[in-house]
């Protein structure tokens, strides 16, 4: 793995630590990005140089040794003995959004994964109902993939003969699946597949999960050309590459032509990912995800442990309905507990200070929750309360205290 790739993975983890005013040991950092601690020094060196060249606080000071709790000898951006002052500088700095090691700076979040059915029998693969796999990607793209990005599987001209098709009909060129990227790229194993050729060992590879498949009713290229004349030429005519990025408008057009809701794409978040000790890791993992995937992460966290605490503290009532003098309790669930939802006032995907605290969560009914997400509401932070403007009035709701 190249140094710049390691730096790309480390950066969002350190930014999250800085915003939470935390430090990380080398082992903790390695665990979060899936690398051995000895490999971290390459990426940390790149980040240290970047901060020095751009007059930024030395972000890598937050990575410390298990014994002693201070940076290693490889940290040279500040003199020994100044750690406390350096940490404060890093924590107090307002770090901008984005990852400077993504290339280009505005990295793509939408991809086309190109498939040649003569080399890989995508029809048999999809017919077998497999929902997770790996995909070898273009070498020049390998540093641009990140968890939570979305992709189309584009099948090119089917040049197989009848024997190679094993009696199956020829595939029309078109879009056959929508996928989610599940991690950064890594060196593939080169393990043979019964569906056809794979890239050699060491080839850049990403794991994918299939969100929707259309083996029996694809969106053909002919349909795309007829309905989406403004789409990119690469999407319409193909490209001699296993992967290439496309714009959000192009991706959105394809998704809508397939009859899907663009804003609802993405995998459900596993309950195991919602333990309070893993929320920061979850947000760091999906920092470069597609917006719809980030929204799913945010909603899943709202249904997590902090939300449960706030709902219980508010006696399972909608705080907005209560402030408006309306009926504040919903229907009773099978366990007898009234139904209510939790809402993060500051979206957790921003990782702004306080976004993960109890004080940022309010309990609301389903109707007001949808209005907060999709309506024209305004919210002002009054310190111990939020002033919220909704369609039926302006109210103040008290913040929850974790005490």
N, C-alpha and C positions, 0 to 999 in steps of 0.2 A: 504494500500500500504506500502511495506517495505521501510525502510530508504534508502537502497542501490538503489532501483528503483527511488526514488525521486532524489537522487544524480545523477543518470544516466541522468535524464531528465534536471536537472539544469546545469550540466557541459557544454554542448555545447553552451547554452545560455550565460553563463558567459565568455566562451572563445571568443565568437563573440563580446561581449561587450568590453573585454580587447583589442582585435585587433582593434576595432573602437574607443578606448580610451573613453569609455562611462561608466556611472554608471546606475544602475537600482533601482527603488523603489521596495519594496516588492510586491506591487500591480502589477507593470509592469511585474515582474518575474512570479508571479502567473498566470497572463493572458497568458503569452507565453507558459507555460507548462500545463495549464489547471488545476491548483490546487489553493485552497484557501490559502491565505498568512500564515495562522496559521500552515498549514502543511509543509511549506517550511523549518522551523527551523530544522526538522529532517534531511533532505538532506543537508542543509547548514552545519550542524554540522559534517556530514560525510566528506564533502569536506574540511572543515577547518582542521580536523584531518589528512586527506590525505596530504594536503599541508605541514603541520608541519612535518609529519613523513618523507616526501620526500624532505625536504629543498627547497620547492617551495614558491614563493611569495604568500601571503594570498589572494587567488582569491576571497574569499567571502567578502572581504572588498568593493567590487563593489556594494554590495546590501545595500542600504541605506534607512533610514526612510524618509517619505514624508516631515515631519517637521524637519528641521535642516540639512537634507542632509548628515547625517553621519550613520555609521553602528549602529545596535542596541546593547544592553548590552550583547547579546549572542555572539558577535564577540570579542574573547579574544586573537586573534593571534598577536595583536600589541597593544601597550599602547594607551590610549586615548590621543588625541592631535597630533598624528603622522599621521593623515589620509592623508594629502597631499603627504607626502613622500611615504606612503604605496601605494597609488593609482598610483603614478608615477612608482614605482617598478613593480607593476602588469602590467601596460600598456606597459612598456619598455621590459618586458620579452618575449622571443620568445617561445610561447607555442607550444608544439608538436601536431601533428595531432592525432586523436583517442580519445576515451573515456575510461578512466581507470576503469569505473564502469560497463562496458559491460563485461559479463562473457560468454565464455572466452574472454581474451583481444582482440583477433581477432574475433569479433562476427560474426555469420553467417549472410549473407544477402539473402540467398536462403533457402527455406523451402519446405517441403512436408506437406500438410494438409490431413490427412487420413480420409476416409469416409467409414463407414459401411452402405450399402444401406438398411439393415434390420432395422437399427435404424433411418436412415434419408434418405428420398426418394430423392436422388440427381437427378434422372432422371426427376421427376416431377418438381423439383425446376428449373432445367436448361431449361426445356421445356416452363416454364412460362416466360422466358426471363428476370429474375431478375438480375440486374447487381451490386447490393451491398448488403452486408449481414454481419453477425458476425460469428466468428468461435471460439469455445472453444479450448484452446490450453493446452498442457501438462504443469503442474504446474512448473516443473523444467526449462521450456523454457520461462516463462512469462517475465523475465527481459531482454530477448535477442531480443525481437521484437522491430522494430523501423519503422517509416514511410518511405515508398519508397522501402522496401524490397519486394522481389518477391517470389511467391509460386506456387507449382503445387498441384492440387487437385487429389489425388490418391484414386480411388475407389477399395475396396477389393473384395473378392469373394461374389457374390450375393446369399445369402441363403434364400431369400424370396420365399414363395410359390406363386402360381398363384393368389390367393385371395389378398395377400399382395401387389403383383405387380399391381393389378387392371387392369389385361389384358395386361400389358406391357411386352415386352420380357425381359429375364434376361440380366443384364448388364455384359459385359466382364470386368474382372479386368483390370484396366488401368488408364491412365491419361485423365481426362475429362475437365480440365480447367487450365488456368494460371491466377493468381491473383496478385494484388498489396496490400501490407499491408498499411493501411491508418493512423495508429497512434500507439502509445505505447499500451501495454495491459492495461486492466482495469477489474474491477469486473463486471461480466455479470449480467443481470437482472433476468435471469431464466425464462423469458416470454415464454410460450408454443408456438410451431410452428406447422402449419398444415402439415408440411413435416416430422415431427417425433420428437423424443426426443431431448431435449436440456440439457446442463449441468445445475446443480442446481445454484441457486442465489449465487453470489459471486465468481463463477468460473472464472479463468483468461481467458479473451476474447479479440480478436482483430477484428477491423472492416476491411473488405476486399472489394475490387472492382474487378469485373471480367473483365480482359483484353481480353481474348479469351475463348470461350467455344466450346467443341467438343462432344456434347451429341450424335450426330449421327455418328461420325467417330473418336472415341477415339484412342489414341495410346495405344494398349493393352500391357499388361505385357509380353505376348508371343512374340510380336514384339520387345519389349525392350530386352528381353533375347536373341533374335536372332541377333539383330543389335548392341546391346550395352553390350557385355559380360564383359566389364571392369567397368560397373556401380556398385555402392555400393549395398551390399546385402540387405540393408534396403529398398532401392528403388525397387529392383527386387522382394523381398520376403515379404515385408511389415514389420510392427512393431506394437506391441500392444500399440499404443499411438496415440493421436489425432494430434500430430505434431512432426516433427523431422527435424533437419537441414540436408542439403546436400551441397556438394561442388559446386563451380562454374563450373568446367568441367562437372560434372554430369548434372547440370541444363542446361548448354549450349547444351549438347548432346541431351537431350530430346527436347528442343526447336527446334533445327535444324532438328531432325527427324520428327517433326510436321510441317515442312515446313515454319517456321517463322524466321525472322531476329532477332537474339539475341540482337543486339545493338539498336533495335528500340522498345524494350518493355518499357512500362510505360504509365501512364495516361498523357493526355495533362494538362498543368497547367492553372487554371482558370484565366481569365483576372483580376478578383478581387484580386488575389494574387500578382499581378504585380504592385500595387501602390508603389511608391517609399518608402513610410513609412513602407512597410511590407516586403521588400526584405531581410533584415537581419533575420526576423522571418522565412521567407521561407527557407533560407539557413540553419538556425539552425534546423528547422524541419526535413530537408532531409540530415542531416550531416552523417547519417549511412545508407543511401539508397544504392540500387544497382547502379553500375556505369552507366547503361543505363538510370536510372531514374534521376541521378544527371545531366547527359548530357541534358536531356529534360528540367530540371529546368534552367540550364545555357542558353540554347537556348531561352527559354521563356523570361528570363531576358534581353537577347540581343534584343528582340523585344519590350521591355518595354519602359518606359518614358525616361530613360537616352539615350538609343539608338536613340530614335526619335529626341532628342535634337541635338545629334552629327550629325545625317544624314542631318538634316535641315541646321546646321551650315556649312556643307561641300557641300551645294547646291546639295545634293542627288547624289554625284559623288563617284565613286570608287577611293579611295586615291591611291591605288596601280596602277591601270590603268593610272591615271593622271600622277603619277611619272614616269611611263614607256613611256609616250608620246602616249598612246593609247586612243581610245574613252572611256571616263570615265562615260558616262551616259547610263543607260539601257532604256528599253522600258517604255512608259508612262502607268501608271495604269489608271483605269476609271476616277479617280479624277484629272488626268492630272499630277500627281507627278511622276517623274522618279523612277523606282524600284531600290532600293539599300538595302543592309543588314548591320546590325551592328555586330561588332565582338569585344569581350573582349580579349585583348592580354593576360592578366593574367586570366586564367579561374576563374570565380566567385566561383566555387565550392571549390577552395582552401582557400577562405576567407583570402588570403594574404593581407597585408596592401596595400591600393590603388586599389584593384581589383574592387571595386564598384564605383570608381570615374569616372568622365567624361574623364579624361586624359588617362584612360585605354581602351577607346572605339575608334575604327576607323570604317569608313564606307567603305564597299567593295562590289564588284559585287558578284553574286552567285558563279561563277567559282572560284574566288580567296578565297571566304569564305570556300568553300569545301576544297581547297588546304591547307588553314591554319589549318583546323581541321584534315585532313586525309593525307596530303602530307608530304614531308620531308623538310618543311620550317624551317628556323632558324630566330630568332628575337633577336635583341640586343637593350637594352634601352639606348638611348643616352642623356637622361635628358629631353630635350624638343621635342624629336622626337624618332621614332622607326626606326631602320635599319632592313629591312625585305628582306630575300632571298627567292625568289619564282622561279619557273621553268624557267621563262622568264627574269630573271635579279635580281639585288640587288638594292633596292630603299630605300630612307628615306621618311617617312611620318610624318608630324607634329602632335603632340599631341593636342587634343582639350583643350581649356581653358574655364572653366565655367564662367569666368568673363564676 
